[in-house]
Each structure stands twice: as C-alpha cells, then as structure tokens.
Amino acid sequence: MKSHSRIISRRSFLQTTALAGLAFPFVSRLGAVSANGIINHASFGATGMASSDLNAIMDTKLANLIAVAEVDLRRTEELKQKYPGVKVYQDWRELLDKEAKNIESVNISTPDHMHGAMAMAALQAGKHVYGQKPLTQNVFESRQVTLQARKSKVVTQMGIQVHSSVQYRLPALLIKDGAIGKVKEVHTWSSKMWGDMEPKPNRVDPIPAGFNWDMWLGVATERSYLDRYYHPGNWRKRLDFGTGTFGDMGCHIYDPVFKALALTAPLSIRSEGPAPNDYNWAINAVIHYVFPGTPYTDGKTVRVTWYDGEKRPPQNIQNLLGDIKLPEQGSIFIGTKGVMLLPHVGRPQLLPVANYQGYEYPELPPLNHWKQYLEAIRGNDKASANFDYAGALTETVLLGGVATRFPNQTLVWNLEKLEFRNVKEANQYLRREYRKGWEPKWIKV
C-alpha cells in the first residue's frame, strides 16, 4: 500500500474541494466591518444551541456582542452576567429594526420553524448570517434563502460545525485519492429519536411569566401552550416546528457524504419507515435516496440510505466492519476496493484493516467553523458551509422528511421546478402556510 502522508494547507484543501465540485462563492461587504476589524454581532436566541454558537463566536475575539433576541426572559440572566451591557429584545424583528445600523452579523440559533423567516429578513437587511442547521424547516424556504444570500452578496455559514473538523474533512480527500475505489453505495444512521408516535395531549397549561408564547410561535398557527411539550427542546419532534431526527442530524451526517461524493440533488426518495401522525414526526425511519453518479461513484447512479432510532444498516452491510462495533451514529461508504467507516465526529477507518496496513492518512490542520465565518466577513477566508452549499444539502435532507409521509412510494424529484414529478400530493409539504402578519418577503421566481 503506497503512502499518502502529507500536510494539507488550508489553501490547498479549498483548492482540492473546489476541484471536486465544491466551489465556495461569496462576496463580503467589507465596508460593513468596524474600523478595528471587530464585527458587531447580534444573536437570535440566548440559550441552548444559541448559547453554544454565541460563546464560540465571541471566543474568537473577532466579534462584539451588541444585542440578543430571546422570547424566554427567564433564560437570559446568565447571558446578562457574561455579557454586561448587552441589549435584550423579545422580538427579533424589533432587534433587527432598531439595531440595523449597529450590527453587521447575526447568528440564528432558534427552533427550526423560525430559521427561514429570520434568515430572509437578516439577509434582506444586508447582514452576514450564521444559521443553525437545518438551514430552514422546509424545502421552499431553503431555496429562497439560498437565492437571497446570493442576491445580498453577504457571507453566510450553516451551523454544521463538524464540517470544519479534521474528521469530516478527511473523507473527501480519501475518496478523491481513491482509497476505497469508486463508491457503490453509502449507509448512514443516527440512534436519536426526535419523534413521537403518541397523539398531542388534551390539555392546556398556563404560560410561564417572562415567556412570550406568541413570539415563540412566530410563523406557526396559534395554539394552546403545553408545558415542556414544545419548549424547550421537544419542538424537534413536532411537525410544525422541527424536522425530526433526520432533519436534526441529517445535515451533520449527510454532509461528509454529500461533500466527498460531490453529490447534487437526488433523482428519487423512498421511505420504508412509519409515517408521522397528525402532530409529530415518526421514529425508526428508513429512507432510500438515489443520486446521479459522479466521478467518485461506481455507475450512473449511487444509493444513499438513512436509518434512525432503532433502525440500522442490514447485517450483511454491518459484517463489512469485521470486529468493529457499529457506532451510535455514522456512515459506511462501500467502494470497489474497500470500505470506509465514518463515525459521527470520529476519524474515518479504512477496511478491511489487513488491506490498509501501512496506509498513512492525510494530515489536515484544525479549523474553527465560527472563526472561518468571521474571517470571511473580514475578507481573510471563505465560508466552506455557505448557503450555496448548505441550501442544497438542506433541501436534500428535508426531502426525506416529506417522503416519510408517503411510505413505500418512490417520489421522483424535479430540482429545477422544485416539485415531485409523480406524487403530486407530496408537493404541499414542500412549504408551509404562515400566520397572518408573519409572512416572509420571498424572492419571486
């Protein structure tokens, strides 16, 4: 086995991935950055993932926190202590209006159903946007946000921070290097269970003091508050607010597959798991994708299959790992010359082990996903998960959620028209109806 050990610079890595079809177009509004190079920033969200994103952004020492929008004031005390003088709003629209001249950048780290409306408003205001995954809650929103980001010519980055890790950058190099030959199929999975097979509880709970339930609902239709059923966290299970396990974890786990194989939009999607009920996403999904072949795949098409909850790849696929235990989350790439196991947030392993004795993996420098975004605003870097890349990835993942509503039916996808060719009733789930007064200003296409 020949040696492929080498140190890859950031520049050469970007050049390599660009050759694989992953160019990173962006235009930074450099004039919007403060004179000292520090970026004035605001956060939509204050706790949970928002806290993680905000702290990571501020730890770079490249940003100055101006304001935060948080609907639950009970959860802002720690924020105020850590960032004295920060302005706190409950209405993100008010923040964007009043602080427009004071900020250049925002992070959107809220429940999924608000991602699209917030991103569109921020982009239309000319702000650079770091948006948590999934980029939006539905396919139409992802397309709209992608188009608006191009039109606004700002820096964008989706919050798939593992994308910048050494572990998730390595697979693209290994595939390009032909380490396992041409890829025949991929199996991906997550043990998480962001679904609920039970009906919605028949009760109404009092709204806690300091929590603006109406503002939390945002674009969603009005309904009664149910304590801990939606907020915090459990919104991921609900059809109107989250995207289930696949939407939550798929943007992470499909990312290195999408990137390494230079995938484009799928040709078809088929779900063989349970359908959601009237309120909640299901668990134990099995979703089959067929993509057009690429220079890194074997044949005219390539299959990528997703499993979640208790579902896993079939035993004959697991047997390819030998004595290695299947991780709780990850991917198996099956090539013409070998197999690559990629645990989620783990180092890829080439198998069978005996065939790769002495193989030296490429070495990559560490990257900071949040710093890369900020440096791109400053004109010193490029955002590798910008919305051109992230929008296409998100559209692909969210199509799987739509497919779960139509078990055992193959849905044929039309990328240009943003519709299914054959199962027309599925098209209604590509977008949502917005509460009156909350309708985003979409681009006309």
PyMOL commands that set and color helices and strands:
alter all, ss='L'
color gray80, all
select helices_A, chain A and resi 10-19+30-32+49-59+73-75+77-82+92-98+112-124+139-152+161-164+166-176+213-217+234-237+244-260+315-321+353-356+369-377+387-403+424-430
alter helices_A, ss='H'
color red, helices_A
select strands_A, chain A and resi 39-44+63-69+87-89+105-108+128-132+156-159+183-190+268-271+286-292+301-308+329-335+339-343+349-351+410-414+419-420
alter strands_A, ss='S'
color yellow, strands_A
deselect
rebuild
show_as cartoon
